[in-house]
Amino acid sequence: LTLSSSSSPSPSPSDPANAARQMLAAVLLRRDIAQLGGNAATGIDSATASSVLTAMVHPLLQLFLNGDTNTTCKVTKRQVGHCLAELCLSCSLLDSPTTSQEVMTAVLTGIGPGCSAADPTSLLLLADLAERSPVTLWRSSGTNGEALASLFQGVLSALAQAS
């Protein structure tokens, strides 16, 4: 969330008031994503809901990956991670396994380097994905889970080096 006006400078992402707005926007977005996943109440057909959700993946992933490292931005980054996990769940509820696997693969590919570097926010998102969409996570990791095993080996190596 970035607000701008001609009379005042744009607020800093680390500004507490702006961080609160960012968090609220992320929480509301997560709610909307969940509603699209259970689209019977929205009156939107599954194909349209799926299209909207699929279009959100890369912008949300970029927002997650480009997050700042200060404490305020980490909280917002965590909320964007919740949105990504909810999006993966909603896609798995709406679509064919192929589409939900493509969405999950895009997210895993994006957070893979962060997980291998033992980035706490990336690891928390990986845990959220495993909790909310375990079947899709497994299916997107190759025939015998090779991609997931490789990801976890990278995480274990990074954690071993850190200790």
C-alpha positions in Angstrom: 0.0 0.0 0.0 1.5 3.3 -1.1 -0.3 6.5 -0.7 0.7 9.7 -2.4 -0.5 13.2 -2.7 0.9 16.3 -4.3 1.1 18.1 -0.9 3.0 15.5 1.1 5.7 13.0 0.5 4.9 9.3 0.1 4.9 7.5 3.5 7.8 5.2 4.2 7.1 1.5 4.3 8.6 1.4 7.7 6.3 4.1 9.0 4.1 2.5 11.7 0.9 4.1 10.4 1.6 3.0 6.9 2.5 -0.5 8.1 -0.9 -0.7 9.9 -2.6 0.1 6.6 -0.5 -2.4 4.7 -1.4 -5.1 7.3 -5.1 -4.3 7.1 -5.0 -4.4 3.3 -3.2 -7.8 3.4 -5.8 -9.2 5.9 -8.7 -8.0 3.8 -7.1 -9.4 0.6 -6.6 -12.8 2.4 -10.3 -12.8 3.3 -11.3 -12.0 -0.3 -9.0 -14.8 -1.6 -10.7 -17.2 0.8 -14.1 -16.1 -0.4 -13.1 -16.8 -4.0 -12.0 -20.3 -3.0 -15.5 -20.9 -1.6 -17.1 -19.1 -4.5 -20.6 -20.4 -4.0 -21.4 -17.5 -1.7 -19.9 -14.9 -4.1 -21.9 -15.9 -7.1 -18.8 -15.9 -9.2 -18.3 -19.0 -11.4 -15.3 -21.2 -10.7 -13.5 -20.3 -14.0 -13.6 -16.6 -13.3 -12.6 -17.1 -9.6 -9.7 -19.3 -10.8 -8.6 -16.7 -13.4 -8.6 -13.9 -10.7 -6.7 -16.1 -8.3 -4.1 -17.2 -10.9 -3.5 -13.6 -11.9 -2.7 -12.7 -8.3 0.1 -15.2 -7.9 3.1 -13.4 -9.4 2.3 -9.9 -8.1 1.8 -11.3 -4.6 5.0 -13.4 -4.9 7.0 -10.3 -6.0 5.6 -8.3 -3.1 6.7 -11.1 -0.7 10.1 -11.5 -2.3 10.9 -7.8 -2.5 9.9 -7.1 1.1 12.2 -5.0 3.2 14.1 -6.5 6.1 13.1 -4.1 8.9 10.7 -5.4 11.6 7.7 -3.5 10.4 8.0 -4.8 6.8 8.6 -8.4 8.1 5.1 -8.3 9.7 3.6 -7.1 6.4 5.7 -9.7 4.5 4.3 -12.4 6.8 0.7 -11.3 6.0 1.5 -11.4 2.3 2.8 -14.9 2.9 -0.6 -15.8 4.4 -2.3 -14.5 1.3 -0.1 -16.7 -0.9 -0.9 -19.8 1.2 -4.6 -19.0 1.1 -4.3 -18.5 -2.7 -2.7 -21.9 -3.1 -5.5 -23.5 -1.0 -8.2 -21.6 -2.9 -6.8 -22.7 -6.2 -6.7 -26.3 -5.1 -10.4 -26.1 -4.1 -11.4 -24.6 -7.5 -9.3 -26.0 -10.2 -8.0 -29.1 -11.8 -4.9 -30.4 -10.0 -2.7 -29.1 -12.9 -3.6 -25.5 -12.3 -3.2 -25.7 -8.5 0.1 -27.5 -9.0 1.4 -24.7 -11.3 0.4 -22.1 -8.8 2.2 -24.0 -6.0 5.2 -24.6 -8.1 5.5 -20.9 -8.8 5.3 -20.1 -5.1 7.8 -22.8 -4.2 10.2 -21.7 -6.9 10.0 -18.1 -5.6 10.6 -18.9 -2.0 13.1 -21.7 -2.6 16.2 -19.5 -2.3 14.9 -17.9 0.9 14.1 -21.3 2.4 17.6 -22.6 1.4 19.1 -19.5 3.1 17.0 -20.2 6.2 15.0 -17.0 5.9 12.4 -17.2 8.7 9.6 -15.7 6.7 10.1 -18.0 3.8 10.2 -21.0 6.1 7.0 -19.9 7.8 5.3 -19.6 4.3 6.6 -23.1 3.5 5.0 -24.4 6.7 1.8 -22.6 5.9 1.7 -24.2 2.5 2.3 -27.7 4.0 -0.5 -27.1 6.5 -3.1 -25.6 4.1 -2.4 -27.5 0.9 -0.5 -30.7 1.7 -1.7 -32.7 -1.3 -1.0 -29.9 -3.8 2.4 -29.4 -2.2 3.2 -33.0 -2.6 1.9 -33.2 -6.2 3.9 -30.2 -7.2 7.1 -31.6 -6.0 7.6 -34.3 -8.7 6.8 -37.9 -9.1 8.4 -39.0 -5.8 8.7 -35.7 -4.1 12.2 -35.0 -5.4 11.7 -31.2 -5.6 10.4 -31.1 -2.0 13.2 -33.3 -0.8 15.7 -31.1 -2.5 14.2 -28.0 -0.9 14.2 -29.5 2.6 17.9 -30.7 2.1 18.8 -27.1 1.3 16.9 -25.9 4.4 18.7 -28.4 6.6 22.1 -27.5 5.2 21.5 -23.8 5.8 20.3 -24.5 9.4 23.3 -26.7 10.0 25.7 -24.0 8.8 23.9 -21.4 11.0 24.3 -23.4 14.2 
